[in-house]
Amino acid sequence: MIDHQDPLNRINVFPVPDGDTGTNLAATRSHTMGSTRVTYSVGDTIGSMSDAAIIGARGNSGAIFTQFLADSARPRPNRPASRWSCSRTR
C-alpha cells in the first residue's frame, strides 16, 4: 500500500474524488503494523491488528480496511479456535 499510494490516490473517485485513498490506507496500515501485538496465536494477533486498525483508521478507505480485519478476526462456526494457534517450536 505504501509503495502504491500515489496510483491509489489518482484512481480515487468514490464517494468524492478527493485523492486521498492511498494516503489514508498507507497511514492506517502504518499505524496497524506499528501497534499490533504479535503472539503465537494467529487469532490473537489478527485480533490485535483489528484493534490497532480501528484506533488508527484514516478516512473511509481506512474504515473499510478495518472492517476487513475485524471480520478476519471473528471466530468461524465449525472451526475450533485451536486451528488458529501456532505452537512454539524449539
N, C-alpha and C positions, 0 to 999 in steps of 0.2 A: 504494500500500500504506500509506503513512504516513497519508494522509487517511482511510483506511478501516480502520485497525487496531481501533478500538472495535467496529464491527459484526462484524469477523472474530473478535474475542475472544468476542463473545456467542454466535456460532454454533459455536464450538469444542467438539466433544463426543467426538472420537476422537483418540487411543486413550483418553484420560481427559478429562473436562470441566474442565480447569484454567484455561481462559480466557486463554491467552497466545499463541495462534497469530498474531494480528495484531501483537502486540508483537514476537514473535520474527521474523516476516517483515520488519517495518519495520527492526529492528536489523540483520538480515542484509543487507537492501537498502542501508541507510545505509553499512555497512562496505564493501560491494561497490563502491558508486559512489564512495566516497572513496578507495579503494585500487586502482582499475582504472587500468592504464597504457593510454592511448588512443594508437593508431598509425594509419597509413594502411592497414593491413591489417585487414580485418574479422575474419578468423580469429584473428590475434594479439590483437586487442582482446577478442574473446569468450573466448579462452583466458585472458587476464589477468583478466577478470571471473570466470571459473570459479575460478581460483586464489584470488582475493580472497574469493569467497563461501565456499570451503572453509575458509579461515582464520577468517572472521568469522561462520560459521553459528551460529545460536542455535536450540536446540530441534529437534524433529522437523520442523517446517514449514521451518525454515532448511536442514536437511539435504536435504529433498526438493527445495527450490528449487535447491540446489547441484547436485543430480543433473541437473536440467533444464538448467542452464547447462553442466555438464560434457558432456552429450550434444550440446548445440548446438555446442560447440567441437570435437567429434570430426569429422575429415575423413570424407566420404562417398565410397563407391566410385562411379566413373563421373562424379565431379565434380572436375575439376582444381583444385588449390589456388589457381591464379591467378584463378579465377572469384570468389573471396572477397576479392580485393585491390582496394583503391581507389587510383587514381592521383591524384597531386597535380596540380591544375590551376593554371596561372599566368595 
